[in-house]
Amino acid sequence: MATTATETRTDAKAPVIIDLGKQRRKRIKDLRRGTGRLADEINGCVEELKAAGTLSSSAQTVVVVVREKRRRISSLIPGL
């Protein structure tokens, strides 16, 4: 029997999305390595959600949104 688009999984939960806004390139690199201030902030958010009961202790889906700040163009270069 084929499944249709109207059927939904009952055990599927919505992912948790943490938006950290615009951050510097260095902080994003540290986050990719699993270290730094942003990683600490994410771990703190996840622990807070677990303590509040919003996030189960066995949850695995957490989406982190981070945007890199644009670099400022130096005004020393003529014509820009």
N, CA, C and O atoms as a CHARMM CRD file, in Angstrom:
* protein
*
  320
    1    1 MET  N      0.84400  -1.16600   0.00000 PROA 1      0.00000
    2    1 MET  CA     0.00000   0.00000   0.00000 PROA 1      0.00000
    3    1 MET  C      0.90000   1.24200   0.00000 PROA 1      0.00000
    4    1 MET  O      1.81700   1.34100   0.81500 PROA 1      0.00000
    5    2 ALA  N      0.65000   2.15800  -0.87900 PROA 2      0.00000
    6    2 ALA  CA     1.45400   3.37200  -0.99600 PROA 2      0.00000
    7    2 ALA  C      0.97800   4.41300   0.00600 PROA 2      0.00000
    8    2 ALA  O     -0.21400   4.51800   0.29600 PROA 2      0.00000
    9    3 THR  N      1.91700   5.17100   0.52300 PROA 3      0.00000
   10    3 THR  CA     1.54200   6.24000   1.45100 PROA 3      0.00000
   11    3 THR  C      1.20200   7.48700   0.65800 PROA 3      0.00000
   12    3 THR  O      1.75900   7.72600  -0.41400 PROA 3      0.00000
   13    4 THR  N      0.30800   8.25900   1.17800 PROA 4      0.00000
   14    4 THR  CA    -0.08700   9.49100   0.49800 PROA 4      0.00000
   15    4 THR  C      0.50000  10.68600   1.23900 PROA 4      0.00000
   16    4 THR  O      1.01100  10.56200   2.35200 PROA 4      0.00000
   17    5 ALA  N      0.41500  11.81900   0.60900 PROA 5      0.00000
   18    5 ALA  CA     0.97600  13.03900   1.18600 PROA 5      0.00000
   19    5 ALA  C      0.18300  13.50100   2.40300 PROA 5      0.00000
   20    5 ALA  O      0.70200  14.25800   3.22400 PROA 5      0.00000
   21    6 THR  N     -1.07500  13.05500   2.53100 PROA 6      0.00000
   22    6 THR  CA    -1.88800  13.50600   3.64900 PROA 6      0.00000
   23    6 THR  C     -1.58700  12.75000   4.93100 PROA 6      0.00000
   24    6 THR  O     -1.92700  13.21700   6.01800 PROA 6      0.00000
   25    7 GLU  N     -0.95000  11.58400   4.81700 PROA 7      0.00000
   26    7 GLU  CA    -0.59200  10.82600   6.00700 PROA 7      0.00000
   27    7 GLU  C      0.59600  11.48200   6.69300 PROA 7      0.00000
   28    7 GLU  O      1.53300  11.92800   6.03000 PROA 7      0.00000
   29    8 THR  N      0.55900  11.54100   8.00500 PROA 8      0.00000
   30    8 THR  CA     1.66700  12.12400   8.76500 PROA 8      0.00000
   31    8 THR  C      2.15400  11.11400   9.78600 PROA 8      0.00000
   32    8 THR  O      1.39400  10.26200  10.24400 PROA 8      0.00000
   33    9 ARG  N      3.40000  11.21400  10.13200 PROA 9      0.00000
   34    9 ARG  CA     3.97100  10.34200  11.15700 PROA 9      0.00000
   35    9 ARG  C      3.58900  10.89900  12.51700 PROA 9      0.00000
   36    9 ARG  O      3.69200  12.10300  12.75500 PROA 9      0.00000
   37   10 THR  N      3.15800  10.04000  13.38900 PROA 10     0.00000
   38   10 THR  CA     2.74500  10.49600  14.71500 PROA 10     0.00000
   39   10 THR  C      3.93000  10.69500  15.64600 PROA 10     0.00000
   40   10 THR  O      3.83800  11.45500  16.61000 PROA 10     0.00000
   41   11 ASP  N      5.05800  10.01200  15.36700 PROA 11     0.00000
   42   11 ASP  CA     6.21500  10.12900  16.24200 PROA 11     0.00000
   43   11 ASP  C      7.14100  11.27000  15.83700 PROA 11     0.00000
   44   11 ASP  O      8.10700  11.55500  16.54500 PROA 11     0.00000
   45   12 ALA  N      6.86400  11.92900  14.71000 PROA 12     0.00000
   46   12 ALA  CA     7.71500  13.03000  14.25200 PROA 12     0.00000
   47   12 ALA  C      7.37900  14.30300  15.02800 PROA 12     0.00000
   48   12 ALA  O      6.21000  14.63200  15.22900 PROA 12     0.00000
   49   13 LYS  N      8.41700  15.00800  15.45600 PROA 13     0.00000
   50   13 LYS  CA     8.23300  16.26100  16.17400 PROA 13     0.00000
   51   13 LYS  C      8.86700  17.38700  15.37500 PROA 13     0.00000
   52   13 LYS  O      9.75200  17.15000  14.55200 PROA 13     0.00000
   53   14 ALA  N      8.42400  18.58700  15.61100 PROA 14     0.00000
   54   14 ALA  CA     8.97300  19.75100  14.93100 PROA 14     0.00000
   55   14 ALA  C     10.39700  19.99800  15.43500 PROA 14     0.00000
   56   14 ALA  O     10.66500  19.83900  16.62600 PROA 14     0.00000
   57   15 PRO  N     11.29800  20.38000  14.55300 PROA 15     0.00000
   58   15 PRO  CA    12.66400  20.65300  14.99000 PROA 15     0.00000
   59   15 PRO  C     12.73600  21.92800  15.82700 PROA 15     0.00000
   60   15 PRO  O     11.89400  22.81600  15.69400 PROA 15     0.00000
   61   16 VAL  N     13.72500  22.00600  16.67100 PROA 16     0.00000
   62   16 VAL  CA    13.96000  23.19600  17.48100 PROA 16     0.00000
   63   16 VAL  C     14.90700  24.09200  16.69700 PROA 16     0.00000
   64   16 VAL  O     15.96800  23.64400  16.26200 PROA 16     0.00000
   65   17 ILE  N     14.53500  25.34600  16.51600 PROA 17     0.00000
   66   17 ILE  CA    15.34700  26.28400  15.74400 PROA 17     0.00000
   67   17 ILE  C     15.87100  27.35300  16.68400 PROA 17     0.00000
   68   17 ILE  O     15.10300  28.02700  17.37000 PROA 17     0.00000
   69   18 ILE  N     17.19600  27.50000  16.70700 PROA 18     0.00000
   70   18 ILE  CA    17.84900  28.52400  17.52600 PROA 18     0.00000
   71   18 ILE  C     18.49300  29.52000  16.57700 PROA 18     0.00000
   72   18 ILE  O     19.42000  29.17500  15.84400 PROA 18     0.00000
   73   19 ASP  N     18.00500  30.75600  16.58700 PROA 19     0.00000
   74   19 ASP  CA    18.53900  31.79400  15.71200 PROA 19     0.00000
   75   19 ASP  C     19.51200  32.64300  16.52000 PROA 19     0.00000
   76   19 ASP  O     19.12000  33.31100  17.47700 PROA 19     0.00000
   77   20 LEU  N     20.77300  32.61100  16.13000 PROA 20     0.00000
   78   20 LEU  CA    21.80000  33.36100  16.84200 PROA 20     0.00000
   79   20 LEU  C     22.10300  34.70300  16.18200 PROA 20     0.00000
   80   20 LEU  O     22.95200  35.44700  16.67200 PROA 20     0.00000
   81   21 GLY  N     21.43300  35.02300  15.09300 PROA 21     0.00000
   82   21 GLY  CA    21.61300  36.30600  14.43300 PROA 21     0.00000
   83   21 GLY  C     22.94700  36.40500  13.71200 PROA 21     0.00000
   84   21 GLY  O     23.57700  35.39600  13.39500 PROA 21     0.00000
   85   22 LYS  N     23.36300  37.63400  13.45900 PROA 22     0.00000
   86   22 LYS  CA    24.62400  37.86100  12.75600 PROA 22     0.00000
   87   22 LYS  C     25.78500  37.77000  13.74000 PROA 22     0.00000
   88   22 LYS  O     25.74600  38.34100  14.83000 PROA 22     0.00000
   89   23 GLN  N     26.80900  37.04700  13.33400 PROA 23     0.00000
   90   23 GLN  CA    27.98200  36.84700  14.17800 PROA 23     0.00000
   91   23 GLN  C     29.24500  37.02700  13.34200 PROA 23     0.00000
   92   23 GLN  O     29.21100  36.95100  12.11400 PROA 23     0.00000
   93   24 ARG  N     30.33800  37.26400  14.02000 PROA 24     0.00000
   94   24 ARG  CA    31.61600  37.42100  13.33900 PROA 24     0.00000
   95   24 ARG  C     32.12000  36.08600  12.80100 PROA 24     0.00000
   96   24 ARG  O     31.77600  35.02300  13.31600 PROA 24     0.00000
   97   25 ARG  N     32.93300  36.16000  11.76600 PROA 25     0.00000
   98   25 ARG  CA    33.47700  34.97900  11.10300 PROA 25     0.00000
   99   25 ARG  C     34.23200  34.07300  12.07000 PROA 25     0.00000
  100   25 ARG  O     34.10500  32.85000  11.99500 PROA 25     0.00000
  101   26 LYS  N     35.00400  34.64600  12.96200 PROA 26     0.00000
  102   26 LYS  CA    35.78800  33.87600  13.93300 PROA 26     0.00000
  103   26 LYS  C     34.87300  33.03700  14.82700 PROA 26     0.00000
  104   26 LYS  O     35.16900  31.87300  15.09800 PROA 26     0.00000
  105   27 ARG  N     33.77000  33.61800  15.28400 PROA 27     0.00000
  106   27 ARG  CA    32.84300  32.88300  16.14800 PROA 27     0.00000
  107   27 ARG  C     32.18400  31.72600  15.39700 PROA 27     0.00000
  108   27 ARG  O     31.95000  30.66400  15.97300 PROA 27     0.00000
  109   28 ILE  N     31.88400  31.93100  14.11200 PROA 28     0.00000
  110   28 ILE  CA    31.26900  30.87400  13.30900 PROA 28     0.00000
  111   28 ILE  C     32.25900  29.73700  13.08900 PROA 28     0.00000
  112   28 ILE  O     31.88200  28.56600  13.13600 PROA 28     0.00000
  113   29 LYS  N     33.52100  30.07600  12.85100 PROA 29     0.00000
  114   29 LYS  CA    34.55000  29.03800  12.69200 PROA 29     0.00000
  115   29 LYS  C     34.69400  28.22400  13.96900 PROA 29     0.00000
  116   29 LYS  O     34.80500  26.99900  13.91900 PROA 29     0.00000
  117   30 ASP  N     34.69400  28.90000  15.11200 PROA 30     0.00000
  118   30 ASP  CA    34.78000  28.19500  16.39400 PROA 30     0.00000
  119   30 ASP  C     33.56900  27.29400  16.60000 PROA 30     0.00000
  120   30 ASP  O     33.70600  26.18400  17.11400 PROA 30     0.00000
  121   31 LEU  N     32.37700  27.76100  16.20200 PROA 31     0.00000
  122   31 LEU  CA    31.16500  26.95800  16.33900 PROA 31     0.00000
  123   31 LEU  C     31.25800  25.69200  15.49400 PROA 31     0.00000
  124   31 LEU  O     30.83100  24.62600  15.93700 PROA 31     0.00000
  125   32 ARG  N     31.80400  25.78900  14.29500 PROA 32     0.00000
  126   32 ARG  CA    31.95900  24.61300  13.43500 PROA 32     0.00000
  127   32 ARG  C     32.87400  23.57300  14.07400 PROA 32     0.00000
  128   32 ARG  O     32.71300  22.37200  13.85400 PROA 32     0.00000
  129   33 ARG  N     33.83500  24.04300  14.86700 PROA 33     0.00000
  130   33 ARG  CA    34.73900  23.13500  15.57200 PROA 33     0.00000
  131   33 ARG  C     34.13100  22.61800  16.88000 PROA 33     0.00000
  132   33 ARG  O     34.67600  21.71400  17.51300 PROA 33     0.00000
  133   34 GLY  N     32.99900  23.20300  17.27300 PROA 34     0.00000
  134   34 GLY  CA    32.34200  22.77900  18.50800 PROA 34     0.00000
  135   34 GLY  C     32.87400  23.48600  19.73900 PROA 34     0.00000
  136   34 GLY  O     32.66800  23.01600  20.85800 PROA 34     0.00000
  137   35 THR  N     33.55000  24.59800  19.55300 PROA 35     0.00000
  138   35 THR  CA    34.10300  25.35400  20.67200 PROA 35     0.00000
  139   35 THR  C     33.61600  26.80000  20.60000 PROA 35     0.00000
  140   35 THR  O     32.92700  27.19100  19.65800 PROA 35     0.00000
  141   36 GLY  N     33.98100  27.57700  21.60100 PROA 36     0.00000
  142   36 GLY  CA    33.72600  29.01200  21.56800 PROA 36     0.00000
  143   36 GLY  C     32.43400  29.44000  22.22500 PROA 36     0.00000
  144   36 GLY  O     31.67800  28.63600  22.77000 PROA 36     0.00000
  145   37 ARG  N     32.21300  30.72800  22.15100 PROA 37     0.00000
  146   37 ARG  CA    31.08600  31.36700  22.81600 PROA 37     0.00000
  147   37 ARG  C     29.74100  30.91200  22.25300 PROA 37     0.00000
  148   37 ARG  O     28.79700  30.70300  23.01500 PROA 37     0.00000
  149   38 LEU  N     29.63600  30.75300  20.92000 PROA 38     0.00000
  150   38 LEU  CA    28.36800  30.34600  20.31800 PROA 38     0.00000
  151   38 LEU  C     28.01000  28.91200  20.69700 PROA 38     0.00000
  152   38 LEU  O     26.84300  28.60700  20.94000 PROA 38     0.00000
  153   39 ALA  N     29.00500  28.03400  20.74900 PROA 39     0.00000
  154   39 ALA  CA    28.74300  26.64900  21.16000 PROA 39     0.00000
  155   39 ALA  C     28.25400  26.62200  22.60400 PROA 39     0.00000
  156   39 ALA  O     27.34700  25.86000  22.93800 PROA 39     0.00000
  157   40 ASP  N     28.84700  27.44500  23.45700 PROA 40     0.00000
  158   40 ASP  CA    28.39700  27.53000  24.85200 PROA 40     0.00000
  159   40 ASP  C     26.96500  28.05000  24.93300 PROA 40     0.00000
  160   40 ASP  O     26.16800  27.57300  25.74000 PROA 40     0.00000
  161   41 GLU  N     26.64400  29.03200  24.09100 PROA 41     0.00000
  162   41 GLU  CA    25.30100  29.59600  24.08800 PROA 41     0.00000
  163   41 GLU  C     24.27100  28.55900  23.62800 PROA 41     0.00000
  164   41 GLU  O     23.17900  28.48200  24.19200 PROA 41     0.00000
  165   42 ILE  N     24.60600  27.77100  22.61900 PROA 42     0.00000
  166   42 ILE  CA    23.69900  26.73200  22.12300 PROA 42     0.00000
  167   42 ILE  C     23.49400  25.66300  23.19000 PROA 42     0.00000
  168   42 ILE  O     22.36700  25.22900  23.43200 PROA 42     0.00000
  169   43 ASN  N     24.58900  25.23700  23.83100 PROA 43     0.00000
  170   43 ASN  CA    24.47000  24.23100  24.88700 PROA 43     0.00000
  171   43 ASN  C     23.60200  24.74300  26.02900 PROA 43     0.00000
  172   43 ASN  O     22.81200  23.98800  26.59700 PROA 43     0.00000
  173   44 GLY  N     23.74300  26.01200  26.36500 PROA 44     0.00000
  174   44 GLY  CA    22.92000  26.60800  27.41100 PROA 44     0.00000
  175   44 GLY  C     21.44600  26.63800  27.02600 PROA 44     0.00000
  176   44 GLY  O     20.57900  26.36100  27.85500 PROA 44     0.00000
  177   45 CYS  N     21.16200  26.97200  25.77200 PROA 45     0.00000
  178   45 CYS  CA    19.77600  26.99900  25.29400 PROA 45     0.00000
  179   45 CYS  C     19.15500  25.61000  25.33600 PROA 45     0.00000
  180   45 CYS  O     18.00900  25.44800  25.75600 PROA 45     0.00000
  181   46 VAL  N     19.91300  24.60900  24.89800 PROA 46     0.00000
  182   46 VAL  CA    19.40500  23.23700  24.88400 PROA 46     0.00000
  183   46 VAL  C     19.13500  22.75900  26.31200 PROA 46     0.00000
  184   46 VAL  O     18.11100  22.12700  26.56800 PROA 46     0.00000
  185   47 GLU  N     20.04200  23.05400  27.23700 PROA 47     0.00000
  186   47 GLU  CA    19.83600  22.66500  28.63400 PROA 47     0.00000
  187   47 GLU  C     18.62000  23.36300  29.22900 PROA 47     0.00000
  188   47 GLU  O     17.86700  22.75900  29.99400 PROA 47     0.00000
  189   48 GLU  N     18.42500  24.63600  28.87900 PROA 48     0.00000
  190   48 GLU  CA    17.27900  25.39700  29.35500 PROA 48     0.00000
  191   48 GLU  C     15.96900  24.78900  28.84400 PROA 48     0.00000
  192   48 GLU  O     14.99900  24.67000  29.59300 PROA 48     0.00000
  193   49 LEU  N     15.95100  24.40500  27.55900 PROA 49     0.00000
  194   49 LEU  CA    14.75800  23.80100  26.97100 PROA 49     0.00000
  195   49 LEU  C     14.45900  22.43500  27.59300 PROA 49     0.00000
  196   49 LEU  O     13.29900  22.07300  27.78800 PROA 49     0.00000
  197   50 LYS  N     15.51600  21.68400  27.89900 PROA 50     0.00000
  198   50 LYS  CA    15.31200  20.38000  28.54800 PROA 50     0.00000
  199   50 LYS  C     14.75400  20.56700  29.95600 PROA 50     0.00000
  200   50 LYS  O     13.87200  19.81900  30.37800 PROA 50     0.00000
  201   51 ALA  N     15.26000  21.55500  30.67800 PROA 51     0.00000
  202   51 ALA  CA    14.79600  21.80400  32.04200 PROA 51     0.00000
  203   51 ALA  C     13.34200  22.27700  32.06300 PROA 51     0.00000
  204   51 ALA  O     12.59400  21.96300  32.98800 PROA 51     0.00000
  205   52 ALA  N     12.95000  23.03400  31.03300 PROA 52     0.00000
  206   52 ALA  CA    11.58500  23.54400  30.96500 PROA 52     0.00000
  207   52 ALA  C     10.60200  22.48400  30.46400 PROA 52     0.00000
  208   52 ALA  O      9.38800  22.65700  30.57500 PROA 52     0.00000
  209   53 GLY  N     11.12500  21.39400  29.91500 PROA 53     0.00000
  210   53 GLY  CA    10.26000  20.33800  29.40400 PROA 53     0.00000
  211   53 GLY  C      9.84500  20.53500  27.96300 PROA 53     0.00000
  212   53 GLY  O      9.08200  19.73100  27.42800 PROA 53     0.00000
  213   54 THR  N     10.33200  21.58900  27.31800 PROA 54     0.00000
  214   54 THR  CA    10.01200  21.84500  25.92100 PROA 54     0.00000
  215   54 THR  C     10.71400  20.85100  25.01000 PROA 54     0.00000
  216   54 THR  O     10.17800  20.46300  23.97200 PROA 54     0.00000
  217   55 LEU  N     11.89100  20.44800  25.39300 PROA 55     0.00000
  218   55 LEU  CA    12.71200  19.54000  24.61000 PROA 55     0.00000
  219   55 LEU  C     12.94600  18.28100  25.43300 PROA 55     0.00000
  220   55 LEU  O     13.36400  18.35400  26.58900 PROA 55     0.00000
  221   56 SER  N     12.67300  17.12500  24.83100 PROA 56     0.00000
  222   56 SER  CA    12.88800  15.88500  25.57500 PROA 56     0.00000
  223   56 SER  C     14.38200  15.59000  25.67000 PROA 56     0.00000
  224   56 SER  O     15.17300  16.08600  24.86700 PROA 56     0.00000
  225   57 SER  N     14.75400  14.79600  26.63800 PROA 57     0.00000
  226   57 SER  CA    16.17200  14.50100  26.84100 PROA 57     0.00000
  227   57 SER  C     16.74500  13.64000  25.72600 PROA 57     0.00000
  228   57 SER  O     17.96500  13.57000  25.57200 PROA 57     0.00000
  229   58 SER  N     15.89100  12.98000  24.94300 PROA 58     0.00000
  230   58 SER  CA    16.38000  12.14400  23.84600 PROA 58     0.00000
  231   58 SER  C     16.23800  12.82000  22.49000 PROA 58     0.00000
  232   58 SER  O     16.43100  12.16900  21.46300 PROA 58     0.00000
  233   59 ALA  N     15.90800  14.10000  22.45900 PROA 59     0.00000
  234   59 ALA  CA    15.72100  14.81600  21.19500 PROA 59     0.00000
  235   59 ALA  C     17.04200  14.93700  20.45300 PROA 59     0.00000
  236   59 ALA  O     18.10000  15.11000  21.05800 PROA 59     0.00000
  237   60 GLN  N     16.95900  14.84400  19.12800 PROA 60     0.00000
  238   60 GLN  CA    18.17100  14.90100  18.33000 PROA 60     0.00000
  239   60 GLN  C     18.16800  16.02300  17.31100 PROA 60     0.00000
  240   60 GLN  O     19.24000  16.41300  16.84900 PROA 60     0.00000
  241   61 THR  N     17.02500  16.55600  16.94000 PROA 61     0.00000
  242   61 THR  CA    16.95300  17.55300  15.89000 PROA 61     0.00000
  243   61 THR  C     16.97400  18.95500  16.46600 PROA 61     0.00000
  244   61 THR  O     15.99400  19.41000  17.05500 PROA 61     0.00000
  245   62 VAL  N     18.09000  19.63200  16.29400 PROA 62     0.00000
  246   62 VAL  CA    18.21900  21.02800  16.67700 PROA 62     0.00000
  247   62 VAL  C     18.85100  21.74400  15.49400 PROA 62     0.00000
  248   62 VAL  O     19.91300  21.34100  15.01900 PROA 62     0.00000
  249   63 VAL  N     18.20800  22.80000  15.01500 PROA 63     0.00000
  250   63 VAL  CA    18.70300  23.55800  13.87300 PROA 63     0.00000
  251   63 VAL  C     19.20700  24.89000  14.39700 PROA 63     0.00000
  252   63 VAL  O     18.50000  25.58700  15.12500 PROA 63     0.00000
  253   64 VAL  N     20.42500  25.24300  14.02700 PROA 64     0.00000
  254   64 VAL  CA    21.02700  26.50400  14.45300 PROA 64     0.00000
  255   64 VAL  C     21.18800  27.39200  13.22800 PROA 64     0.00000
  256   64 VAL  O     21.75600  26.97300  12.22000 PROA 64     0.00000
  257   65 VAL  N     20.68800  28.61400  13.32000 PROA 65     0.00000
  258   65 VAL  CA    20.77200  29.56600  12.21800 PROA 65     0.00000
  259   65 VAL  C     21.73200  30.67800  12.62100 PROA 65     0.00000
  260   65 VAL  O     21.50800  31.37900  13.60700 PROA 65     0.00000
  261   66 VAL  N     22.79700  30.83100  11.85200 PROA 66     0.00000
  262   66 VAL  CA    23.78100  31.88100  12.10600 PROA 66     0.00000
  263   66 VAL  C     24.11000  32.52800  10.77400 PROA 66     0.00000
  264   66 VAL  O     24.34200  31.83800   9.78200 PROA 66     0.00000
  265   67 ARG  N     24.12900  33.84200  10.75100 PROA 67     0.00000
  266   67 ARG  CA    24.51200  34.57100   9.54700 PROA 67     0.00000
  267   67 ARG  C     25.81900  35.30500   9.81200 PROA 67     0.00000
  268   67 ARG  O     26.02200  35.87200  10.88500 PROA 67     0.00000
  269   68 GLU  N     26.69400  35.28600   8.82600 PROA 68     0.00000
  270   68 GLU  CA    27.98300  35.94700   8.97000 PROA 68     0.00000
  271   68 GLU  C     27.81800  37.43500   8.69100 PROA 68     0.00000
  272   68 GLU  O     27.16500  37.83300   7.72700 PROA 68     0.00000
  273   69 LYS  N     28.41700  38.24200   9.54500 PROA 69     0.00000
  274   69 LYS  CA    28.38300  39.68400   9.32900 PROA 69     0.00000
  275   69 LYS  C     29.15800  40.02200   8.06700 PROA 69     0.00000
  276   69 LYS  O     30.15700  39.37500   7.75200 PROA 69     0.00000
  277   70 ARG  N     28.70300  41.02000   7.35400 PROA 70     0.00000
  278   70 ARG  CA    29.42100  41.46700   6.16900 PROA 70     0.00000
  279   70 ARG  C     30.65900  42.23400   6.59800 PROA 70     0.00000
  280   70 ARG  O     30.64900  42.96400   7.58900 PROA 70     0.00000
  281   71 ARG  N     31.69300  42.05700   5.85200 PROA 71     0.00000
  282   71 ARG  CA    32.91600  42.80500   6.13100 PROA 71     0.00000
  283   71 ARG  C     32.76500  44.23400   5.66400 PROA 71     0.00000
  284   71 ARG  O     32.13400  44.51200   4.64500 PROA 71     0.00000
  285   72 ARG  N     33.34600  45.12300   6.41600 PROA 72     0.00000
  286   72 ARG  CA    33.34700  46.51800   6.00000 PROA 72     0.00000
  287   72 ARG  C     34.46100  46.71600   4.97900 PROA 72     0.00000
  288   72 ARG  O     35.56800  46.19800   5.12900 PROA 72     0.00000
  289   73 ILE  N     34.14600  47.46200   3.95900 PROA 73     0.00000
  290   73 ILE  CA    35.13900  47.74800   2.92400 PROA 73     0.00000
  291   73 ILE  C     35.92900  48.97200   3.37700 PROA 73     0.00000
  292   73 ILE  O     35.36300  49.98700   3.78400 PROA 73     0.00000
  293   74 SER  N     37.22200  48.84900   3.29600 PROA 74     0.00000
  294   74 SER  CA    38.08800  49.93100   3.73100 PROA 74     0.00000
  295   74 SER  C     37.90200  51.15800   2.85800 PROA 74     0.00000
  296   74 SER  O     37.79000  51.05500   1.63600 PROA 74     0.00000
  297   75 SER  N     37.87000  52.30600   3.48700 PROA 75     0.00000
  298   75 SER  CA    37.72800  53.55000   2.73000 PROA 75     0.00000
  299   75 SER  C     39.06300  54.03200   2.17300 PROA 75     0.00000
  300   75 SER  O     39.13200  55.08200   1.53300 PROA 75     0.00000
  301   76 LEU  N     40.12200  53.26100   2.41700 PROA 76     0.00000
  302   76 LEU  CA    41.43300  53.63200   1.90800 PROA 76     0.00000
  303   76 LEU  C     41.60400  53.30100   0.42300 PROA 76     0.00000
  304   76 LEU  O     42.49700  53.83500  -0.23400 PROA 76     0.00000
  305   77 ILE  N     40.76200  52.43400  -0.09400 PROA 77     0.00000
  306   77 ILE  CA    40.86300  52.05600  -1.49100 PROA 77     0.00000
  307   77 ILE  C     40.02500  53.03500  -2.32000 PROA 77     0.00000
  308   77 ILE  O     38.80800  53.10700  -2.14800 PROA 77     0.00000
  309   78 PRO  N     40.66900  53.78600  -3.21500 PROA 78     0.00000
  310   78 PRO  CA    39.92200  54.77200  -4.01000 PROA 78     0.00000
  311   78 PRO  C     39.00600  54.08800  -5.01800 PROA 78     0.00000
  312   78 PRO  O     39.32500  53.02400  -5.54800 PROA 78     0.00000
  313   79 GLY  N     37.86800  54.71700  -5.27000 PROA 79     0.00000
  314   79 GLY  CA    36.95000  54.21700  -6.26400 PROA 79     0.00000
  315   79 GLY  C     35.89700  53.26500  -5.74200 PROA 79     0.00000
  316   79 GLY  O     35.07900  52.77800  -6.52200 PROA 79     0.00000
  317   80 LEU  N     35.88800  52.98000  -4.44700 PROA 80     0.00000
  318   80 LEU  CA    34.87700  52.07200  -3.89200 PROA 80     0.00000
  319   80 LEU  C     33.81200  52.81200  -3.19200 PROA 80     0.00000
  320   80 LEU  O     32.88100  52.20200  -2.66500 PROA 80     0.00000
